[in-house]
């Protein structure tokens, strides 16, 4: 065999050996790193610089360094705090809902069921749709005059999307509908990985279903559930499209919508960069807390 | 030989692309019917001159963002833009628009165009004599109503018995509120009026402006930046109170409505009256989009209780983008656009010309059921702040008004007092001597 390779031309000899580390570095790693630097790291640092200035992208006025003024003003703005608390409540409701519905569906699908494959595929459809389409679709469902939800539940002319007390929950329900399948999918993967012999042993020991669930199923699925929760928390914190399309109710305004208005409608580039960094830091903090728990769960 | 062929082909491509580049203009506008009319109009220009003019459209919610992103990046993708009146401050002081004062004077546009359109679509700062656009699509807020409901003998008798006067097109906004109250019958899925209520964009502010202006109030003095005592004057407060009252006679869940929602409510036979920009009225006469088309009537925004007669301005002017590579060609296009015959064709196609002579002509006023109301409105319009910081003022206004009108928090006086303080603070922060 060695002799056969030796008879080939240099290019064919290299191909027969597979790509070298240098080639892989040149073809895959360097372009990726360059791409990340140009499109992620550079804009990140550039906007960090803007966050300390009074720059307005729509103006040609000279840019002044203002120190931490944008950060202080942003954190002192009651509208920002209102949108932060709204966002936090939205994240709690939405992620909790997705967790309950998604994990519940996974437990259901983890049993022998007829047409299980078809059912799983159908249940995953919502998360394959565009968020804007989902938002518009649910806007019709919620319509007080002709929406099917009020009709089906006999709720009269309930104004889901314009009522200050309901609008946020209406958006959260839509988000739960759309993203529960994601939690379901991950949970299903976790559930199917639980060794069957553990259940057999529990059965021999006459363990009840409740005990089996909390002592075997949940602890073993917990790490993957936490991963799902991390992803969904980060995404829920950044929710923009669904809420933007569905409601204009200020009481349901999320922090991403406020950021969009400041950055691209009012062109307050400096303050909006500061707000973006505050959001980034908050998401990082929340994620770190989750990761800490994830590591603990793995150790167990 | 093969190499020579490739070089020749490359040269030909470069030559043709250069030629195309010099004879093509691109206009940015929002995605709506008038943009289609404009494309139809400019096709004539192409026939006359050989210069291709393309109207590139962006959905309304993204229009401002798209335009200013282009301006901020100093992109030359667009030669002309049909921009909102509120953009004048930001676009002129930001250096994004080419000043057209000489063009305006050379074509005597201050005389030939409706005065309000030059004042609000073109001049910045107000009263300075500096012009930045040519009024293209005149527009303002007017009203559509159900003629069949208004002319129903039973309704007329019942109305007279209740209010002591004939049921007819309202002569004042107070009468309009009464009519809305009369027709508001939720049990019959029939409501009084569909008005602007959306908190994003400028919807709610546009709607409220009609009442504040016509009740004798004001958003402030645009020349001196005085807001206190004007925005929160008793007249403004009374106007806002009646706007909220009228909002209560709208369809259920009516807290997120702009032009599309208003036309939908009318088409579904839900409301007796609907507030909307004139540019959206053509679809109400189209039976394919409105089953009530035969029953539609239109009127201008009525005066307030003390006879003040104003309406909120919509519409746009066309401006030359500073970063265009085809400025000379674009100026030639504007020369063609302001010609009388072009403006006449523009009106015939469905565009709302701002040319005063055409607006005043019987031919224009009788062309559609709403043109007369449009003509009446275009000579009594007032607008929002056009400062570079208009978007902040608008957002603050929308948030404050929404909390009162839709969410029902506080009183009109508290709302306008609070908004006055907010606007004065914002104006001062931006460097204006506001009070």
Contacts between the chains, C-beta under 8 A, distances in Angstrom:
chain1	res1	chain2	res2	distance
A	57	B	68	7.7
A	57	B	72	4.4
A	58	B	68	5.3
A	58	B	71	6.9
A	58	B	72	5.8
A	58	B	90	5.3
A	58	B	94	5.4
A	58	B	388	7.1
A	59	B	90	7.4
A	59	B	93	7.1
A	59	B	94	5.1
A	59	B	388	6.5
A	60	B	94	5.8
A	60	B	95	5.1
A	79	B	399	7.4
A	143	B	253	7.1
A	144	B	251	7.5
A	144	B	252	3.9
A	144	B	253	3.5
A	145	B	189	7.2
A	145	B	251	5.9
A	145	B	252	6.1
A	145	B	253	7.3
A	145	B	268	7.8
A	145	B	270	7.0
A	157	B	186	7.4
A	157	B	252	3.7
A	157	B	253	6.9
A	158	B	253	7.8
A	159	B	252	5.7
A	159	B	253	3.2
A	159	B	254	7.9
A	159	B	255	6.8
A	160	B	253	7.2
A	161	B	253	6.7
A	161	B	255	7.7
A	161	B	256	6.2
A	162	B	253	4.9
A	162	B	254	7.1
A	162	B	255	2.9
A	162	B	256	5.4
A	162	B	406	6.5
A	163	B	253	7.7
A	163	B	255	7.8
A	164	B	407	4.8
A	247	B	256	6.3
A	248	B	198	5.0
A	248	B	199	4.1
A	248	B	200	4.7
A	248	B	255	7.6
A	248	B	256	4.8
A	248	B	402	7.8
A	249	B	199	7.0
A	249	B	255	6.6
A	249	B	256	7.3
A	249	B	402	8.0
A	249	B	406	7.8
A	250	B	199	5.6
A	250	B	399	5.4
A	250	B	402	5.7
A	250	B	403	6.9
A	250	B	407	7.9
A	251	B	407	7.0
A	261	B	395	6.1
A	264	B	65	4.6
A	264	B	68	7.9
A	264	B	69	7.5
A	265	B	64	6.5
A	265	B	65	6.7
A	265	B	391	5.1
A	265	B	395	7.2
A	266	B	389	7.8
A	266	B	391	4.1
A	266	B	392	5.0
A	266	B	395	6.5
A	267	B	68	6.4
A	267	B	72	7.5
A	267	B	90	7.6
A	267	B	391	7.1
A	268	B	392	7.4
